[in-house]
């Protein structure tokens, strides 16, 4: 196989599904991507992105609750999920040293000037957490899913999805840069609402999340489920190319149009 035809290596990435109980039942925070972003432009997505070099800083282990249960890769993914959640929503899963409660809404709002600095990798989590005397709550994350972009896509990600209950009072708002709108939405209503463009992995994880009616139920389901890695494959049926994923991954028997991978 020539170099031109070799699939690109998937980039380690993390996505966070921030949850709350709302008027319509279970709600998840989602953002609309800026149309100039090179991946999933204009689509409704969960906050997330690729692991930043700062997320691999060994010193981060001293600023993370629950780090003792994570190896270096899992810690970097958890850090990435929390960082991306803060950058894209303003919601921060963090505590002051020795505290059992998350920081409150006023404290998280006061930290807003850090969002673009972290987003642009001008600073890393270690500097941010040290200067603000905080510890990220890796222990608040519940593994939910693991997806790998198909080999035929030009840009590939090895993405771990996490659930987290949103700290009380932290409402969330898009950053106005990578994302231009945000919404708290019931997973099933997000799928049904024709205003939104939703790519295949996002839709499938909304379907999976929508099986729960409350935050507590969603987290309990995730803790009980076995995570099966999903790397969509293409099959031919009735002259059409369709995407399929492992049925044992918990999404049901799926055959979807290949154009749903648009990103």
MIVO-615739 format. One line per 4 residues: number of its first residue (from 1); their letters; for each residue x, y, z of N, C-alpha, C. Coordinates in Angstrom, 2 decimals, decimal comma. Layout:
# MIVO-615739
NUM = A = X Y Z X Y Z X Y Z  ...
//
This chain:
# MIVO-615739
1 = XXXX = 0,85 -1,20 0,00 0,00 0,00 0,00 0,88 1,24 0,00  0,61 2,19 -0,89 1,40 3,41 -0,94 1,06 4,30 0,24  1,98 5,24 0,56 1,75 6,15 1,67 0,47 6,95 1,46  0,17 7,29 0,20 -1,01 8,10 -0,08 -2,31 7,37 0,28
5 = XXXX = -2,26 6,03 0,28 -3,47 5,28 0,55 -3,54 4,75 1,97  -2,49 4,95 2,73 -2,51 4,47 4,11 -3,45 5,33 4,94  -4,27 4,71 5,81 -5,16 5,51 6,65 -4,35 6,34 7,65  -4,85 7,50 7,97 -4,18 8,35 8,97 -4,37 7,74 10,35
9 = XXXX = -3,43 8,01 11,24 -3,54 7,52 12,61 -4,58 8,35 13,36  -5,51 7,70 14,06 -6,53 8,46 14,79 -5,92 9,20 15,98  -6,35 10,43 16,19 -5,83 11,25 17,27 -6,60 10,98 18,56  -5,90 10,76 19,68 -6,60 10,58 20,96 -7,46 11,81 21,28
13 = XXXX = -8,71 11,56 21,59 -9,67 12,64 21,80 -10,64 12,26 22,90  -11,32 13,28 23,42 -12,32 13,04 24,47 -13,50 13,98 24,28  -14,67 13,48 24,63 -15,92 14,22 24,52 -16,68 14,07 25,83  -17,33 15,15 26,25 -18,06 15,11 27,51 -19,53 15,42 27,30
17 = XXXX = -20,38 14,58 27,86 -21,82 14,78 27,83 -22,22 15,29 29,21  -22,40 16,61 29,31 -22,78 17,26 30,56 -24,29 17,15 30,71  -24,75 16,57 31,81 -26,16 16,23 31,99 -26,81 17,03 33,11  -28,12 17,23 32,96 -28,93 17,79 34,04 -30,35 17,28 33,89
21 = XXXX = -31,12 17,35 34,97 -32,54 17,05 34,92 -33,28 18,35 34,68  -34,01 18,42 33,56 -34,70 19,65 33,19 -36,19 19,46 33,02  -36,83 20,47 32,44 -38,28 20,44 32,28 -38,73 19,30 31,38  -37,89 18,93 30,42 -38,27 17,85 29,51 -37,66 16,50 29,92
25 = XXXX = -37,22 16,43 31,17 -36,56 15,22 31,64 -35,06 15,36 31,53  -34,38 14,29 31,16 -32,93 14,33 30,99 -32,54 15,32 29,90  -31,57 16,18 30,18 -31,06 17,13 29,19 -29,54 17,05 29,12  -29,00 17,30 27,93 -27,56 17,29 27,71 -27,16 18,61 27,06
29 = XXXX = -26,00 19,12 27,43 -25,51 20,38 26,86 -24,85 20,10 25,52  -25,26 20,87 24,49 -24,69 20,71 23,16 -24,40 22,08 22,56  -23,42 22,09 21,67 -23,03 23,34 21,02 -23,12 23,18 19,51  -23,36 24,31 18,83 -23,36 24,32 17,38 -21,99 24,79 16,91
33 = XXXX = -21,33 23,97 16,12 -19,98 24,28 15,66 -19,99 25,44 14,66  -18,95 26,26 14,73 -18,78 27,35 13,78 -18,65 26,77 12,37  -19,20 27,46 11,38 -19,18 26,91 10,01 -17,78 26,86 9,41  -16,81 27,59 10,01 -15,45 27,58 9,47 -14,55 26,53 10,13
37 = XXXX = -15,08 25,84 11,14 -14,31 24,76 11,76 -14,19 23,61 10,76  -13,01 22,99 10,71 -12,76 21,99 9,66 -13,37 20,63 9,95  -13,89 20,40 11,15 -14,54 19,12 11,42 -15,93 19,40 11,98  -16,95 18,74 11,38 -18,34 18,87 11,82 -18,80 20,33 11,82
41 = XXXX = -18,40 21,08 10,81 -18,77 22,49 10,74 -20,29 22,64 10,68  -20,83 23,53 11,51 -22,26 23,80 11,54 -23,09 22,75 12,25  -22,48 21,68 12,74 -23,24 20,59 13,36 -23,44 20,82 14,85  -24,48 20,18 15,38 -24,73 20,19 16,81 -23,94 19,03 17,42
45 = XXXX = -23,09 19,34 18,38 -22,18 18,33 18,95 -22,08 18,50 20,45  -21,48 17,51 21,10 -21,11 17,63 22,51 -19,74 18,31 22,59  -19,45 19,02 23,67 -18,10 19,58 23,82 -17,04 18,47 23,78  -15,96 18,74 23,08 -14,88 17,75 22,99 -13,82 18,16 22,02
49 = XXXX = -12,73 17,41 22,00 -11,64 17,71 21,09 -10,47 16,78 21,33  -9,39 17,01 20,60 -8,24 16,12 20,72 -7,42 16,46 21,97  -6,69 15,47 22,45 -5,83 15,64 23,62 -4,74 16,65 23,29  -4,59 17,63 24,15 -3,57 18,66 24,01 -2,28 18,17 24,68
53 = XXXX = -1,10 18,57 24,18 0,14 18,17 24,85 0,15 18,50 26,34  -0,50 19,62 26,72 -0,57 19,98 28,14 -1,34 18,95 28,97  -2,27 18,23 28,32 -3,06 17,22 29,04 -2,22 16,03 29,45  -1,02 15,92 28,89 -0,10 14,82 29,22 0,97 15,24 30,23
57 = XXXX = 0,84 16,42 30,79 1,82 16,89 31,78 1,78 15,98 33,01  2,89 15,32 33,37 2,88 14,43 34,53 2,46 15,12 35,82  2,70 16,43 35,91 2,33 17,18 37,12 0,83 17,26 37,31  0,08 16,99 36,26 -1,38 17,07 36,36 -1,92 16,07 37,38
61 = XXXX = -1,21 14,99 37,58 -1,65 13,97 38,53 -1,80 14,54 39,94  -1,06 15,60 40,26 -1,14 16,22 41,58 -2,27 17,23 41,68  -3,00 17,41 40,59 -4,09 18,40 40,58 -5,40 17,77 40,12  -5,53 16,46 40,29 -6,71 15,77 39,77 -7,27 14,79 40,79
65 = XXXX = -8,52 14,96 41,16 -9,20 14,01 42,03 -9,49 12,73 41,25  -9,16 11,59 41,84 -9,39 10,32 41,18 -8,26 9,87 40,28  -7,16 10,63 40,25 -6,04 10,30 39,36 -5,38 8,98 39,73  -5,46 8,61 41,00 -4,80 7,38 41,44 -5,40 6,13 40,78
69 = XXXX = -6,60 6,24 40,23 -7,26 5,10 39,58 -7,03 5,07 38,07  -6,28 6,06 37,54 -6,12 6,20 36,10 -4,67 6,06 35,68  -4,42 5,34 34,57 -3,07 5,33 34,02 -2,86 6,65 33,26  -1,68 6,83 32,71 -1,34 8,12 32,08 -2,28 8,46 30,92
73 = XXXX = -2,62 7,46 30,08 -3,51 7,71 28,95 -4,89 8,12 29,44  -5,44 7,37 30,38 -6,80 7,65 30,86 -6,85 9,00 31,58  -5,77 9,35 32,27 -5,74 10,66 32,93 -5,74 11,77 31,90  -4,95 11,61 30,84 -4,92 12,65 29,81 -6,28 12,78 29,12
77 = XXXX = -6,98 11,68 28,92 -8,31 11,72 28,31 -9,32 12,38 29,24  -9,26 12,05 30,53 -10,17 12,68 31,49 -9,91 14,18 31,58  -8,63 14,54 31,60 -8,27 15,96 31,65 -8,77 16,68 30,41  -8,60 16,05 29,26 -9,07 16,62 28,00 -10,58 16,84 28,04
81 = XXXX = -11,33 15,86 28,51 -12,79 15,97 28,56 -13,21 17,14 29,44  -12,60 17,27 30,61 -12,97 18,35 31,53 -12,55 19,70 30,96  -11,35 19,75 30,40 -10,86 21,01 29,80 -11,76 21,44 28,65  -12,07 20,52 27,74 -12,92 20,86 26,60 -14,32 21,28 27,07
85 = XXXX = -14,83 20,62 28,10 -16,12 21,01 28,64 -16,11 22,44 29,15  -15,03 22,81 29,83 -14,90 24,18 30,34 -14,73 25,18 29,21  -13,85 24,87 28,26 -13,61 25,78 27,14 -14,88 26,05 26,35  -15,67 25,01 26,10 -16,80 25,15 25,19 -18,12 25,48 25,88
89 = XXXX = -18,18 25,31 27,20 -19,45 25,57 27,90 -19,31 26,51 29,10  -18,09 26,65 29,62 -17,91 27,41 30,85 -18,21 26,60 32,10  -18,67 25,36 31,92 -18,95 24,47 33,06 -17,65 23,78 33,45  -17,30 23,88 34,72 -16,03 23,32 35,17 -16,25 22,31 36,29
93 = XXXX = -15,80 21,09 36,05 -15,84 20,04 37,06 -14,56 20,13 37,88  -14,61 20,91 38,95 -13,42 21,14 39,77 -13,83 21,44 41,20  -12,90 21,19 42,10 -13,11 21,46 43,52 -11,89 22,17 44,08  -12,10 22,88 45,14 -10,96 23,40 45,89 -10,34 22,25 46,68
97 = XXXX = -9,04 22,27 46,93 -8,39 21,18 47,67 -9,10 20,89 48,98  -9,41 19,63 49,20 -10,05 19,21 50,44 -11,56 19,35 50,45  -12,14 19,99 49,43 -13,59 20,19 49,39 -14,28 18,99 48,76  -15,51 18,74 49,18 -16,30 17,65 48,59 -17,23 18,16 47,50
101 = XXXX = -17,55 19,46 47,55 -18,47 20,04 46,56 -17,69 20,68 45,42  -18,33 20,73 44,24 -17,75 21,46 43,12 -17,72 22,96 43,43  -16,89 23,69 42,70 -16,97 25,14 42,79 -18,35 25,57 42,29  -18,81 26,73 42,79 -20,16 27,16 42,44 -20,19 27,96 41,15
105 = XXXX = -21,40 28,38 40,77 -21,59 29,07 39,50 -20,82 30,38 39,45  -20,80 31,12 40,56 -20,09 32,40 40,58 -18,60 32,19 40,37  -18,06 31,17 41,01 -16,62 30,89 40,86 -16,29 30,46 39,44  -17,13 29,60 38,85 -16,85 29,15 37,48 -16,96 30,32 36,50
109 = XXXX = -17,91 31,22 36,71 -18,06 32,39 35,83 -16,84 33,30 35,92  -16,29 33,44 37,13 -15,13 34,30 37,31 -13,89 33,77 36,61  -13,91 32,48 36,28 -12,77 31,86 35,61 -12,85 31,96 34,09  -13,88 32,62 33,57 -14,11 32,70 32,12 -12,90 33,19 31,32
113 = XXXX = -12,09 34,15 31,82 -10,94 34,60 31,02 -9,93 33,50 30,70  -9,97 32,40 31,44 -9,05 31,29 31,16 -9,49 30,48 29,94  -10,76 30,54 29,58 -11,28 29,67 28,52 -10,53 29,84 27,19  -10,39 31,07 26,67 -9,65 31,19 25,40 -8,18 30,86 25,52
117 = XXXX = -7,58 31,09 26,70 -6,16 30,77 26,89 -5,94 29,26 26,84  -6,84 28,52 27,46 -6,75 27,06 27,40 -7,06 26,56 25,99  -8,05 27,17 25,36 -8,44 26,76 24,02 -7,30 26,95 23,02  -6,55 28,02 23,18 -5,44 28,31 22,27 -4,13 27,66 22,72
121 = XXXX = -4,19 26,87 23,79 -3,02 26,20 24,35 -1,93 27,18 24,78  -2,34 28,40 25,14 -1,40 29,37 25,68 -0,95 28,95 27,08  -1,84 28,30 27,79 -1,54 27,73 29,11 -2,12 26,32 29,14  -1,66 25,53 30,08 -2,19 24,19 30,27 -2,97 24,12 31,57
125 = XXXX = -3,59 22,97 31,80 -4,39 22,79 33,00 -3,56 22,95 34,27  -2,32 22,49 34,24 -1,51 22,56 35,47 -1,34 24,01 35,91  -0,99 24,89 34,98 -0,83 26,30 35,34 -2,15 26,89 35,81  -3,20 26,62 35,09 -4,53 27,12 35,44 -4,94 26,66 36,84
129 = XXXX = -4,83 25,37 37,10 -5,25 24,82 38,38 -4,37 25,29 39,53  -3,07 25,43 39,26 -2,15 25,91 40,30 -2,48 27,35 40,69  -2,66 28,19 39,71 -2,90 29,61 39,98 -4,27 29,85 40,62  -5,23 28,99 40,31 -6,57 29,17 40,87 -6,83 28,26 42,08
133 = XXXX = -5,83 27,48 42,47 -5,94 26,58 43,62 -7,14 25,66 43,49  -7,15 24,89 42,40 -8,26 23,99 42,11 -7,73 22,60 41,75  -8,64 21,62 41,82 -8,35 20,26 41,38 -9,49 19,80 40,47  -9,15 19,29 39,29 -10,21 18,81 38,40 -10,78 17,50 38,95
137 = XXXX = -12,09 17,30 38,71 -12,80 16,17 39,29 -12,89 15,02 38,29  -11,77 14,35 38,07 -11,77 13,19 37,18 -12,68 12,09 37,72  -12,88 12,07 39,03 -13,74 11,07 39,64 -15,21 11,29 39,32  -15,54 12,44 38,71 -16,93 12,73 38,35 -17,30 12,18 36,99
141 = XXXX = -16,30 11,74 36,21 -16,54 11,27 34,86 -16,91 9,79 34,85  -17,92 9,46 34,05 -18,35 8,07 33,89 -18,15 7,68 32,42  -17,28 6,71 32,13 -17,08 6,28 30,73 -18,40 5,85 30,10  -18,64 6,30 28,87 -19,93 6,08 28,21 -19,78 5,35 26,87
145 = XXXX = -18,76 5,70 26,09 -18,61 5,10 24,76 -17,20 5,32 24,25  -16,83 4,55 23,22 -15,52 4,67 22,59 -15,70 4,47 21,09  -15,41 5,54 20,33 -15,57 5,50 18,87 -14,26 5,83 18,18  -13,99 5,13 17,09 -12,83 5,39 16,25 -13,32 5,72 14,85
149 = XXXX = -12,85 6,82 14,29 -13,25 7,23 12,94 -12,82 6,16 11,92  -13,67 5,86 10,94 -13,33 4,83 9,94 -12,04 5,14 9,19  -11,39 4,10 8,71 -10,08 4,25 8,05 -10,15 5,06 6,77  -11,30 5,14 6,14 -11,39 5,84 4,86 -11,59 7,36 5,01
153 = XXXX = -11,74 7,83 6,26 -11,92 9,27 6,48 -10,56 9,96 6,52  -10,45 11,18 5,98 -9,15 11,86 5,94 -8,66 12,32 7,31  -9,59 12,67 8,19 -9,22 13,08 9,54 -9,86 12,09 10,51  -9,03 11,48 11,37 -9,52 10,41 12,22 -9,27 10,71 13,70
157 = XXXX = -10,22 10,27 14,54 -10,13 10,48 15,98 -10,41 9,17 16,70  -9,69 8,97 17,79 -9,92 7,85 18,70 -10,54 8,47 19,95  -11,88 8,46 20,00 -12,60 9,31 20,95 -13,27 8,52 22,06  -13,00 8,96 23,28 -13,66 8,41 24,46 -14,73 9,41 24,92
161 = XXXX = -15,94 8,90 25,12 -17,06 9,71 25,56 -17,30 9,49 27,06  -17,56 10,59 27,76 -17,80 10,52 29,21 -19,11 11,22 29,55  -19,80 10,71 30,57 -20,94 11,39 31,16 -20,51 12,09 32,44  -21,19 13,19 32,76 -20,97 13,86 34,04 -22,21 14,66 34,41
165 = XXXX = -22,61 14,57 35,66 -23,69 15,41 36,16 -23,16 16,83 36,30  -23,89 17,80 35,80 -23,45 19,19 35,82 -23,57 19,76 37,23  -22,54 20,44 37,72 -22,62 21,05 39,05 -23,81 22,00 39,15  -24,47 21,99 40,30 -25,65 22,82 40,51 -25,33 24,28 40,25
169 = XXXX = -26,21 24,92 39,49 -26,08 26,35 39,24 -25,24 26,73 38,04  -24,39 25,81 37,56 -23,57 26,11 36,39 -24,43 25,86 35,14  -24,76 26,93 34,44 -25,75 26,86 33,37 -25,16 26,57 31,99  -23,92 26,99 31,75 -23,28 26,73 30,47 -23,62 27,74 29,40
173 = XXXX = -22,60 28,09 28,61 -22,78 28,98 27,47 -21,65 28,74 26,48  -21,98 28,73 25,18 -20,98 28,50 24,15 -19,91 29,59 24,18  -18,76 29,28 23,56 -17,61 30,20 23,64 -17,64 31,32 22,62  -18,51 31,22 21,60 -18,59 32,25 20,58 -17,48 32,20 19,57
177 = XXXX = -16,60 31,21 19,68 -15,47 31,07 18,75 -15,62 29,77 17,97  -15,25 28,65 18,59 -15,45 27,36 17,92 -16,93 27,04 17,79  -17,74 27,50 18,75 -19,18 27,24 18,71 -19,93 28,56 18,75  -21,05 28,59 18,03 -21,79 29,84 17,86 -23,17 29,80 18,49
181 = XXXX = -23,54 28,69 19,07 -24,82 28,57 19,75 -24,72 27,40 20,71  -25,60 27,35 21,68 -25,61 26,24 22,62 -27,04 26,01 23,10  -27,27 24,79 23,56 -28,62 24,43 23,98 -28,56 23,28 24,99  -29,45 23,35 25,97 -29,73 22,18 26,80 -30,92 21,48 26,16
185 = XXXX = -30,78 20,23 25,84 -31,81 19,57 25,06 -31,98 18,12 25,48  -33,23 17,66 25,44 -33,50 16,25 25,66 -32,91 15,45 24,49  -32,20 14,35 24,74 -31,55 13,62 23,64 -32,48 13,23 22,51  -33,67 12,75 22,84 -34,60 12,32 21,81 -35,16 13,51 21,02
189 = XXXX = -35,37 14,62 21,70 -35,86 15,82 21,01 -34,79 16,38 20,08  -33,52 16,27 20,47 -32,43 16,74 19,60 -32,43 15,98 18,29  -32,66 14,67 18,36 -32,67 13,84 17,15 -33,85 14,21 16,25  -34,99 14,49 16,86 -36,22 14,74 16,09 -36,27 16,16 15,52
193 = XXXX = -35,54 17,10 16,11 -35,61 18,50 15,70 -34,86 18,69 14,38  -35,57 19,04 13,33 -34,99 19,16 12,00 -34,12 20,42 11,83  -34,10 21,29 12,83 -33,24 22,48 12,73 -31,77 22,12 12,81  -31,45 20,98 13,41 -30,07 20,66 13,71 -29,47 19,71 12,69
197 = XXXX = -28,20 19,94 12,37 -27,40 18,96 11,64 -26,66 18,12 12,67  -26,84 16,83 12,64 -26,23 15,95 13,64 -25,53 14,81 12,91  -24,22 14,71 13,09 -23,46 13,66 12,41 -23,64 12,32 13,12  -23,24 11,28 12,43 -23,55 9,91 12,84 -23,14 9,56 14,28
201 = XXXX = -21,87 9,76 14,69 -21,51 9,38 16,06 -22,33 10,14 17,12  -22,59 11,42 16,87 -23,38 12,21 17,81 -24,79 11,66 17,90  -25,39 11,39 16,75 -26,76 10,86 16,76 -26,84 9,53 17,49  -25,89 8,65 17,25 -25,92 7,34 17,89 -25,79 7,46 19,41
205 = XXXX = -24,97 8,39 19,85 -24,81 8,55 21,30 -25,98 9,28 21,93  -26,68 10,10 21,16 -27,95 10,66 21,64 -28,99 9,55 21,79  -29,01 8,64 20,82 -29,94 7,50 20,90 -29,67 6,68 22,16  -28,40 6,39 22,39 -28,02 5,60 23,57 -28,36 6,33 24,86
209 = XXXX = -28,05 7,63 24,90 -28,34 8,43 26,09 -29,84 8,55 26,32  -30,61 8,63 25,22 -32,05 8,84 25,32 -32,82 7,68 25,91  -32,14 6,56 26,18 -32,81 5,44 26,85 -33,10 5,76 28,31  -32,41 6,76 28,85 -32,58 7,15 30,26 -33,50 8,37 30,36
213 = XXXX = -34,19 8,47 31,48 -35,09 9,59 31,70 -34,54 10,61 32,69  -33,52 10,24 33,44 -32,94 11,13 34,44 -31,42 11,01 34,41  -30,76 11,97 35,04 -29,30 11,91 35,15 -28,88 10,66 35,90  -29,55 10,39 37,01 -29,18 9,22 37,82 -29,31 7,94 37,02
217 = XXXX = -30,37 7,84 36,21 -30,57 6,63 35,41 -29,51 6,52 34,32  -29,17 7,64 33,69 -28,14 7,63 32,63 -26,80 7,18 33,19  -26,43 7,69 34,33 -25,15 7,33 34,94 -25,15 5,88 35,40  -26,27 5,43 35,96 -26,37 4,03 36,38 -26,26 3,10 35,18
221 = XXXX = -26,92 3,45 34,08 -26,85 2,64 32,87 -25,42 2,55 32,35  -24,72 3,71 32,35 -23,35 3,74 31,82 -22,42 2,89 32,68  -22,61 2,93 33,98 -21,77 2,15 34,88 -22,01 0,64 34,71  -23,23 0,30 34,33 -23,57 -1,12 34,17 -23,20 -1,67 32,79
225 = XXXX = -23,11 -0,79 31,79 -22,85 -1,24 30,42 -21,38 -1,58 30,20  -21,17 -2,53 29,29 -19,81 -2,84 28,83 -19,53 -1,98 27,60  -18,40 -1,27 27,60 -18,07 -0,41 26,48 -17,39 -1,23 25,39  -17,99 -1,22 24,22 -17,45 -1,91 23,05 -17,00 -0,86 22,06
229 = XXXX = -15,76 -0,94 21,61 -15,23 0,04 20,66 -16,01 -0,02 19,35  -16,39 1,17 18,88 -17,15 1,29 17,63 -16,27 1,93 16,57  -16,03 1,22 15,49 -15,40 1,78 14,30 -16,32 1,45 13,12  -17,13 2,42 12,69 -18,12 2,13 11,64 -17,51 1,50 10,40
233 = XXXX = -18,24 0,54 9,85 -17,84 -0,13 8,61 -18,87 0,18 7,53  -18,46 0,03 6,29 -19,36 0,27 5,16 -19,76 -1,07 4,55  -21,07 -1,24 4,35 -21,58 -2,43 3,68 -22,39 -2,00 2,46  -22,57 -2,93 1,53 -23,38 -2,69 0,34 -24,71 -3,41 0,51
237 = XXXX = -25,82 -2,66 0,31 -27,13 -3,29 0,37 -28,06 -2,60 -0,62  -28,62 -3,38 -1,52 -29,54 -2,85 -2,53 -28,91 -1,71 -3,32  -27,63 -1,86 -3,63 -26,94 -0,86 -4,42 -26,56 0,40 -3,66  -26,73 0,39 -2,36 -26,40 1,57 -1,55 -25,28 1,25 -0,58
241 = XXXX = -24,47 2,26 -0,27 -23,45 2,13 0,76 -24,03 2,55 2,10  -23,93 1,66 3,07 -24,50 1,92 4,39 -23,44 1,74 5,47  -23,57 2,53 6,53 -22,71 2,38 7,70 -23,32 1,37 8,66  -22,48 0,55 9,24 -22,94 -0,37 10,26 -21,95 -0,38 11,41
245 = XXXX = -22,44 -0,66 12,61 -21,60 -0,69 13,81 -21,93 -1,96 14,58  -21,05 -2,40 15,48 -21,29 -3,64 16,23 -22,58 -3,56 17,05  -23,45 -4,51 16,86 -24,72 -4,51 17,60 -24,49 -4,62 19,10  -23,41 -5,30 19,49 -23,12 -5,49 20,92 -22,66 -4,21 21,61
249 = XXXX = -22,46 -3,14 20,84 -22,03 -1,87 21,44 -23,18 -1,15 22,14  -24,40 -1,63 21,97 -25,52 -1,08 22,73 -26,36 -0,05 22,00  -26,18 0,07 20,67 -26,94 1,05 19,90 -28,05 0,40 19,07  -28,17 -0,92 19,15 -29,12 -1,62 18,34 -28,52 -2,02 16,99
253 = XXXX = -29,34 -2,58 16,13 -28,89 -2,97 14,78 -28,97 -1,72 13,90  -27,83 -1,22 13,48 -27,76 0,06 12,78 -27,24 -0,12 11,36  -27,99 0,41 10,40 -27,54 0,56 9,02 -27,98 1,95 8,58  -27,02 2,86 8,41 -27,34 4,26 8,16 -26,67 4,73 6,88
257 = XXXX = -27,24 5,74 6,23 -26,62 6,29 5,01 -25,21 6,80 5,28  -24,30 6,56 4,38 -22,90 6,91 4,58 -22,71 8,42 4,68  -23,60 9,20 4,12 -23,41 10,65 4,17 -23,62 11,22 5,57  -24,08 10,39 6,53 -24,21 10,86 7,91 -22,86 11,05 8,58
261 = XXX = -21,78 10,58 7,94 -20,44 10,78 8,49 -19,88 12,15 8,15  -20,63 12,98 7,48 -20,14 14,31 7,10 -19,52 15,02 8,29  -18,31 15,51 8,09 -17,67 16,22 9,18 -16,51 17,03 8,67
//
